[in-house]
């Protein structure tokens, strides 16, 4: 395995992905893609997909489309329903923004693109390549957070959850795959350290029929912060660059305010342009 591979990782974060789209759109506009490996977690997988398709014209529109209140209803939690209707969102989005798989495969020549998911039974991260026939379920799986999405996502007969539960920042995996020059687009500021939130406890209760994933939700902060330690102190033969918002984004995971999202998209564009000035 070559030791000179370059990897791009895109963190998840729901609507905060507008920042990541801003970064990758700046890359597309500069015809910049020197990466051999692409890993996307949750919404970060969506960002990677459109980056690899090299379509920059409507990426902000894709995020604004997904932010429609038609797909986001916080009141649903009172009725034990999904807060976000991801199934309907993906079905509708595919009609408006269809995926050109021939173009994707052509652009993936000599590259690898992995979507990170979590297995419900083992609570182990899995890294899969999108398949043309089942890509909607595969993309649904990487973004299937227990509280946001109640409906089960099954792949090969096994339930899957959001990849961010078990490997939110897959830098160690990229290193294991041979990457020695790693760039990671994060949706939090560089000084961010994760703490266990109340929603993790709620999600752990919601997934108690899968005890391993329930425990993974409670230890998610430790998993996240362990990856931060690797980022901040990588092996001597590895270089890691982060592209982060300068401050906490105003956009939250399920934000639907278009003005806020547009502003954070522009912050991502600026961050991407700043990165390019150093690396071109």
Order of alpha helices (4+ residues) and beta strands (2+ residues): beta-alpha-beta-alpha-alpha-alpha-alpha-beta-beta-alpha-beta-beta-alpha-alpha-beta-alpha-alpha-alpha-beta-alpha
